[in-house]
């Protein structure tokens, strides 16, 4: 695939995804409800959901625009450059298998050549768009870890051979650990998903309070306030 065609495909795909992202952002989301403490198993589930939600918000919805901008630039730099390596492997997987995978003494070298190529290609797109970013960053981190091991195994600790692999490995690992930032599809989809999940886990507050605490149902006893016999 030529560079011009690759850039055209990248531009069209990115424009379509950005349009879908703005459509998703313009859709009103339900207001998340706060978790409440209950003595039953439902309360424990709600508390666990709140813990997961807080972790996801801290991972994706970064505070500060500069940090998110820096993560966007890092994602673009790592993803765009790694697409080239994925296309190169898939253009001649047998040659890559004979040259690199065979030196690792792995079974089915052609299978691992295809796995490396698709991991880099799909992982790069996920990192660029910030869509399911941990999976994309994990795919790139895995392939670069194997590549670093292969270079050390065949050429030793040669800085001129390792420098590019280490840069890709460090960048993808940083994205995996830090998250995609606010300028990503993950950040655009997360509030709506959390609002829907929070609404599904909202406890039923229509039941009487005493029933929710001890399982008792209030009983209403009529009282006669009329004149009684003397």
C-alpha positions in Angstrom: 0.0 0.0 0.0 1.4 3.4 -1.0 1.9 6.2 1.4 -0.7 8.4 -0.4 -3.4 5.7 -0.2 -2.6 5.0 3.4 -2.9 8.6 4.3 -6.3 8.9 2.5 -7.6 5.8 4.3 -6.4 7.2 7.6 -8.0 10.6 6.9 -11.3 9.2 5.9 -11.5 6.7 8.7 -10.5 9.4 11.3 -13.1 11.8 9.9 -15.9 9.2 10.1 -15.0 8.3 13.7 -14.8 11.9 14.8 -18.3 12.5 13.3 -19.6 9.5 15.3 -17.8 10.8 18.4 -19.5 14.2 18.2 -22.9 12.6 17.7 -22.3 10.5 20.8 -21.3 13.6 22.7 -24.4 15.5 21.7 -26.7 12.8 23.0 -28.0 13.8 26.5 -26.9 11.3 29.1 -28.8 10.4 32.3 -27.5 12.0 35.4 -25.6 9.4 37.4 -27.1 8.5 40.7 -25.1 8.3 43.9 -24.5 4.9 45.4 -26.1 4.2 48.8 -25.1 1.9 51.6 -27.4 -1.1 52.2 -27.0 -4.1 54.4 -28.0 -6.6 51.7 -26.0 -8.0 48.8 -27.3 -5.3 46.5 -25.5 -2.7 48.5 -22.2 -4.5 48.2 -22.7 -4.7 44.4 -23.4 -1.0 44.2 -20.3 -0.2 46.3 -18.2 -2.4 44.0 -19.6 -0.6 41.0 -18.7 2.8 42.5 -15.2 1.6 43.0 -14.9 0.5 39.4 -16.5 3.8 38.2 -14.0 5.9 40.2 -11.1 3.9 38.8 -12.3 4.3 35.2 -12.9 8.0 35.6 -9.4 8.4 37.1 -7.9 6.4 34.2 -9.7 8.0 31.3 -11.0 11.4 32.4 -7.7 13.2 33.2 -7.7 16.5 35.0 -6.2 19.3 33.0 -6.1 19.9 29.2 -2.4 19.9 28.8 -1.9 16.4 30.1 -4.7 15.2 27.8 -3.1 17.0 24.9 0.3 15.4 25.7 -1.3 12.0 25.7 -3.0 12.7 22.4 0.3 13.6 20.8 1.9 10.5 22.3 -0.9 8.3 21.0 -0.6 9.8 17.5 3.1 9.5 17.4 3.2 5.9 18.5 0.1 4.8 16.6 0.9 6.4 13.2 4.4 5.1 13.2 3.4 1.6 14.2 0.9 1.3 11.4 3.8 1.2 9.0 5.4 -1.8 10.8 2.1 -3.7 10.8 1.6 -3.2 7.1 5.2 -4.2 6.4 4.7 -7.5 8.3 1.4 -8.3 6.6 2.8 -7.5 3.1 5.2 -10.4 3.4 4.5 -12.5 6.5 6.6 -15.5 5.4 9.7 -13.3 5.1 9.1 -11.9 8.5 8.5 -15.3 10.0 11.7 -16.7 8.5 13.8 -13.6 9.5 12.5 -12.8 13.0 10.1 -15.4 14.4 12.2 -18.4 13.5 15.1 -17.0 15.6 12.8 -17.2 18.7 12.3 -21.0 18.1 8.5 -20.6 18.4 6.1 -23.1 16.8 4.0 -22.0 13.9 6.2 -19.0 13.0 3.8 -17.9 10.2 0.9 -17.8 12.6 2.9 -15.5 15.0 4.0 -13.4 12.0 0.3 -12.7 11.2 -0.5 -12.2 14.9 2.3 -9.6 15.2 1.2 -7.8 12.1 -2.5 -7.6 13.0 -1.6 -6.7 16.6 0.4 -3.7 15.4 -2.1 -2.7 12.8 -5.3 -2.9 14.9 -3.6 -1.8 18.0 -2.3 1.3 16.3 -5.8 2.3 15.2 -7.2 1.8 18.7 -4.4 3.9 20.2 -4.7 6.7 17.7 -8.5 7.0 18.2 -8.4 6.3 21.9 -10.9 3.6 21.4 -10.6 0.6 23.9 -7.2 2.1 24.5 -5.9 -0.4 27.0 -6.4 -3.3 24.5 -4.6 -1.4 21.7 -1.8 -0.3 24.0 -1.5 -3.8 25.4 -1.2 -5.2 21.8 1.6 -2.8 20.9 3.4 -3.4 24.2 3.3 -7.1 23.7 4.7 -7.0 20.2 7.4 -4.6 21.2 8.4 -6.7 24.2 8.9 -9.7 22.0 10.8 -7.5 19.5 13.1 -6.2 22.2 13.8 -9.8 23.4 14.5 -10.9 19.8 17.0 -8.1 19.3 18.8 -8.8 22.5 18.8 -12.5 21.7 20.4 -12.0 18.2 22.4 -8.8 18.6 22.9 -8.4 22.3 22.6 -5.0 24.1 23.3 -3.0 21.0 21.9 0.5 21.5 21.6 1.2 17.8 19.4 -1.9 17.3 17.4 -1.4 20.5 16.7 2.3 20.5 13.7 2.4 18.2 12.1 -0.7 19.8 12.6 0.7 23.3 11.0 4.0 22.3 7.9 2.2 20.9 7.8 0.0 24.0 8.1 2.9 26.4 5.5 4.9 24.6 2.9 2.1 24.4 3.5 1.1 28.0 3.1 4.7 29.2 -0.3 4.9 27.3 -1.3 1.5 28.8 -0.5 2.7 32.4 -1.6 6.3 32.2 -4.7 6.1 29.9 -5.8 7.8 26.7 -6.7 11.2 28.2 -9.9 13.3 27.6 -9.3 13.7 23.8 -10.3 10.1 23.0 -13.3 8.0 22.1 -13.1 6.3 25.5 -13.5 9.7 27.3 -16.5 10.5 25.0 -18.3 7.2 25.7 -17.5 6.7 29.3 -19.9 9.2 31.0 -22.9 7.8 29.1 -22.0 4.2 29.8 -21.4 4.9 33.5 -24.8 6.8 33.7 -26.6 3.8 32.2 -24.9 1.3 34.4 -25.5 3.4 37.5 -29.2 3.7 36.7 -29.4 -0.1 36.3 -27.8 -0.6 39.8 -30.0 2.0 41.5 -31.8 0.3 44.4 -35.6 0.3 44.7 -36.4 3.0 47.2 -40.1 2.6 46.8 -40.2 -0.1 49.4 -40.7 0.9 53.1 -37.6 1.8 54.9 -38.2 -0.8 57.7 -38.6 -3.5 55.1 -35.3 -2.7 53.5 -33.5 -2.8 56.8 -35.0 -5.7 58.8 -37.5 -7.3 56.4 -40.5 -6.0 58.5 -43.6 -4.5 56.9 -45.3 -1.7 58.8 -48.7 -2.6 60.2 -51.4 0.1 60.5 -53.7 -0.3 63.6 -57.0 1.6 63.5 -57.7 3.7 66.6 -61.2 4.6 67.7 -61.2 8.2 68.9 -65.0 8.4 69.5 -66.7 8.5 72.9 -66.3 5.3 74.9 -68.8 3.9 77.5 -68.3 4.9 81.0 
